[in-house]
Amino acid sequence: MVLHANGQTGGSHLAGCASQPGNVGPYTGLFPKGYKVQVAATPTNPAVFRDKTVALVSSQNFETQTKTWRDAYERGGQQAAANTQAMMADMARASGNQAAAYGIGLSQSIGSDMASGRKLTDPRRISDEVVIGLKRSFKEVLVATDFASALDQHAQFIALIDFQQPIGIGVLTDNSTMTATVYVLDAKLNQILTIEHVTKSGTGFMGFDVMDAIGAGMTTTVEGLRKALVEKLPRVNR
């Protein structure tokens, strides 16, 4: 689980929600292939969560997006890129190409300024917001690697985080969307509540370049999910 922050129910079947190209269904890897998730016909009243424990589980999409981001910007990826640029600048100076050396140095400076922009694209902004939302309604919020682990910790409910965005930075199109979803399940693994926000290209992806646009899209998604969480998981009095 990757986190930045510290009986059958009647209804329709859900084999797995539609996913964007390059993404998979939210329940992929958590249920056997072909398993039909039961979806409650009527959403559960949040008041029942007041004295209950919920376990937070991340989908394969969320895990993949977060690992990709960390590999690029935290686990030495950013430093490796800076080292490569420094080496190229030294080579340019040694060859007498001062213009190239200056250009590479300027690129390094701009790269440093972009660090804050990269942070805006961190998928863990989604999980941070979800944790805050869950704490408003549930007595306790745990973290679990999968559904079995959640039930082993005696959680009465499970909140599955799914996050989907265009795969392959630089491929934003007029149809691009960024979707953050929280699926709440009961102890029988029936889906009883869905909380979601979708940011569509042209409404949230506004920026100077692709990185800026992805960061803006993430911010719009986080803000939209926050509102959805407040609406569907209101604060309860204990």
C-alpha positions as CSV (number, residue, x, y, z in Angstrom):
1,M,0.0,0.0,0.0
2,V,1.5,3.4,-1.0
3,L,0.2,6.3,1.1
4,H,1.6,9.8,1.6
5,A,-0.5,10.6,4.7
6,N,-0.1,9.5,8.0
7,G,-25.1,-12.0,3.6
8,Q,-25.5,-10.4,0.0
9,T,-26.9,-7.0,-0.7
10,G,-29.4,-6.9,-3.5
11,G,-28.7,-4.8,-6.6
12,S,-26.9,-4.9,-9.9
13,H,-23.6,-6.6,-10.7
14,L,-20.3,-4.8,-11.4
15,A,-17.6,-6.8,-13.1
16,G,-15.3,-3.8,-13.0
17,C,-15.8,-0.2,-14.0
18,A,-14.7,1.1,-17.4
19,S,-11.1,2.0,-17.5
20,Q,-9.1,4.4,-19.6
21,P,-6.6,3.0,-22.2
22,G,-3.5,1.9,-20.3
23,N,-5.4,1.5,-17.1
24,V,-7.2,-1.5,-15.7
25,G,-10.5,-2.1,-13.8
26,P,-10.4,-0.9,-10.2
27,Y,-10.8,-4.4,-8.8
28,T,-8.1,-6.0,-10.9
29,G,-5.9,-8.2,-8.7
30,L,-8.2,-7.9,-5.7
31,F,-10.8,-10.4,-6.9
32,P,-10.5,-13.6,-9.0
33,K,-10.8,-12.8,-12.8
34,G,-14.5,-12.7,-13.8
35,Y,-15.8,-12.2,-10.2
36,K,-19.0,-10.1,-10.1
37,V,-19.0,-7.5,-7.4
38,Q,-22.4,-6.9,-5.9
39,V,-23.5,-3.3,-5.9
40,A,-26.1,-2.1,-3.4
41,A,-29.3,-0.8,-5.0
42,T,-29.4,2.0,-2.4
43,P,-26.3,3.8,-1.1
44,T,-25.6,3.2,2.6
45,N,-26.4,6.1,5.0
46,P,-23.0,7.5,6.2
47,A,-24.4,7.7,9.8
48,V,-23.7,4.0,10.2
49,F,-20.0,4.7,9.8
50,R,-19.8,6.7,13.0
51,D,-18.3,4.1,15.3
52,K,-16.8,1.8,12.6
53,T,-13.4,1.1,11.3
54,V,-12.5,1.4,7.6
55,A,-9.4,0.0,5.9
56,L,-7.9,1.9,3.0
57,V,-6.8,-0.3,0.0
58,S,-5.3,1.1,-3.2
59,S,-6.1,-0.3,-6.6
60,Q,-3.5,-1.5,-9.1
61,N,-3.9,1.7,-11.1
62,F,-3.2,3.8,-8.0
63,E,-0.2,1.7,-7.1
64,T,1.2,1.9,-10.6
65,Q,0.7,5.6,-10.9
66,T,2.4,6.2,-7.6
67,K,5.3,3.9,-8.2
68,T,5.9,5.5,-11.6
69,W,5.9,9.0,-10.0
70,R,8.3,8.0,-7.2
71,D,10.7,6.2,-9.5
72,A,10.9,9.4,-11.7
73,Y,11.0,12.0,-8.9
74,E,12.0,10.5,-5.6
75,R,14.1,7.3,-5.9
76,G,17.1,8.9,-7.5
77,G,15.5,9.7,-10.8
78,Q,15.6,13.4,-10.4
79,Q,19.1,13.4,-9.1
80,A,20.3,11.1,-11.9
81,A,18.9,13.6,-14.5
82,A,20.7,16.5,-12.8
83,N,23.9,14.5,-12.7
84,T,23.6,13.8,-16.4
85,Q,23.0,17.5,-17.2
86,A,26.0,18.6,-15.1
87,M,28.2,16.1,-16.9
88,M,27.0,17.4,-20.3
89,A,27.7,20.9,-19.3
90,D,31.3,20.0,-18.2
91,M,31.9,18.2,-21.5
92,A,30.6,21.3,-23.4
93,R,32.9,23.6,-21.5
94,A,35.9,21.3,-22.1
95,S,35.2,21.3,-25.8
96,G,35.0,25.1,-25.8
97,N,31.3,25.2,-26.5
98,Q,30.3,27.9,-24.0
99,A,27.0,28.5,-25.6
100,A,25.9,24.9,-25.1
101,A,27.3,24.9,-21.5
102,Y,25.2,28.1,-20.8
103,G,22.1,26.5,-22.3
104,I,22.5,23.3,-20.2
105,G,23.1,25.4,-17.1
106,L,19.9,27.4,-17.8
107,S,18.0,24.2,-18.3
108,Q,19.3,23.0,-14.9
109,S,18.0,26.3,-13.3
110,I,14.6,25.9,-14.9
111,G,14.5,22.2,-13.8
112,S,15.0,23.3,-10.2
113,D,12.1,25.7,-10.6
114,M,9.9,22.9,-12.0
115,A,10.4,20.8,-8.9
116,S,7.4,22.4,-7.2
117,G,5.4,21.8,-10.3
118,R,6.3,18.1,-10.3
119,K,4.9,17.8,-6.7
120,L,1.5,18.9,-8.0
121,T,1.4,15.8,-10.2
122,D,2.0,13.4,-7.2
123,P,-0.9,10.9,-7.1
124,R,-0.6,10.7,-3.4
125,R,-2.4,14.0,-3.2
126,I,-5.5,11.9,-3.9
127,S,-4.9,9.5,-1.0
128,D,-4.2,12.3,1.3
129,E,-7.6,13.8,0.5
130,V,-9.3,10.4,0.9
131,V,-7.8,9.9,4.4
132,I,-9.0,13.3,5.5
133,G,-12.5,12.5,4.1
134,L,-12.7,9.1,5.8
135,K,-11.6,10.4,9.2
136,R,-14.7,12.8,9.1
137,S,-17.1,9.8,9.1
138,F,-15.3,6.8,10.5
139,K,-14.0,6.2,14.0
140,E,-10.8,4.7,12.8
141,V,-8.9,4.5,9.4
142,L,-6.5,1.7,8.8
143,V,-4.2,0.8,5.9
144,A,-4.3,-2.6,4.2
145,T,-2.5,-4.2,1.2
146,D,-5.6,-6.0,0.0
147,F,-9.2,-7.0,1.0
148,A,-8.0,-10.1,3.0
149,S,-5.6,-8.0,5.0
150,A,-8.3,-5.5,5.7
151,L,-10.7,-8.1,7.1
152,D,-7.8,-9.7,9.1
153,Q,-7.5,-6.3,10.8
154,H,-11.2,-6.6,11.7
155,A,-12.2,-3.6,9.5
156,Q,-16.0,-3.4,9.2
157,F,-15.7,-1.4,5.9
158,I,-13.1,-1.1,3.1
159,A,-12.4,2.0,1.0
160,L,-10.7,1.3,-2.3
161,I,-8.9,4.2,-4.0
162,D,-8.7,4.1,-7.7
163,F,-7.0,6.7,-9.8
164,Q,-6.8,6.8,-13.6
165,Q,-5.1,9.3,-15.8
166,P,-3.7,9.3,-19.4
167,I,-0.9,6.8,-19.6
168,G,2.3,8.3,-21.1
169,I,3.0,11.9,-20.2
170,G,2.7,14.0,-23.4
171,V,-0.4,12.2,-24.8
172,L,-3.1,14.6,-23.6
173,T,-5.9,14.9,-26.1
174,D,-9.3,16.6,-26.3
175,N,-10.7,13.4,-24.8
176,S,-8.3,13.1,-21.9
177,T,-9.7,12.6,-18.4
178,M,-8.4,12.2,-14.9
179,T,-10.6,10.2,-12.6
180,A,-10.3,9.7,-8.8
181,T,-12.8,7.2,-7.3
182,V,-13.4,5.8,-3.8
183,Y,-15.4,2.6,-3.6
184,V,-16.7,1.7,-0.1
185,L,-17.4,-1.9,0.5
186,D,-18.9,-3.7,3.5
187,A,-17.4,-6.7,5.3
188,K,-19.1,-9.0,2.8
189,L,-17.3,-7.2,0.0
190,N,-20.5,-5.7,-1.4
191,Q,-20.0,-2.2,-2.9
192,I,-22.2,0.1,-0.9
193,L,-21.0,3.6,-1.9
194,T,-19.1,5.3,-4.7
195,I,-17.5,8.7,-4.5
196,E,-15.9,10.1,-7.7
197,H,-14.7,13.1,-9.5
198,V,-13.8,13.3,-13.2
199,T,-11.7,16.1,-14.7
200,K,-12.1,16.4,-18.4
201,S,-9.6,17.9,-20.9
202,G,-10.3,21.5,-21.5
203,T,-11.8,22.1,-18.0
204,G,-9.0,21.1,-15.7
205,F,-5.9,20.5,-17.9
206,M,-4.8,24.1,-18.3
207,G,-1.1,24.9,-18.3
208,F,2.0,26.3,-20.0
209,D,3.3,22.8,-20.8
210,V,2.4,19.1,-20.3
211,M,3.8,18.9,-16.8
212,D,1.9,22.1,-15.9
213,A,-1.3,20.8,-17.4
214,I,-1.0,17.5,-15.6
215,G,-0.4,19.4,-12.3
216,A,-3.4,21.6,-13.0
217,G,-5.5,18.6,-13.8
218,M,-4.5,16.9,-10.6
219,T,-5.3,20.0,-8.5
220,T,-8.8,20.2,-10.2
221,T,-9.3,16.5,-9.5
222,V,-8.2,16.8,-5.8
223,E,-10.5,19.8,-5.3
224,G,-13.4,18.0,-7.0
225,L,-12.9,14.8,-5.0
226,R,-12.7,16.9,-1.8
227,K,-16.2,18.3,-2.5
228,A,-17.6,14.8,-3.3
229,L,-16.2,13.4,-0.1
230,V,-17.7,16.2,2.0
231,E,-21.1,15.6,0.3
232,K,-21.1,11.8,0.6
233,L,-19.1,11.4,3.8
234,P,-20.3,14.3,6.0
235,R,-18.8,14.8,9.4
236,V,-20.6,12.9,12.1
237,N,-21.0,13.7,15.8
238,R,-19.7,11.1,18.2
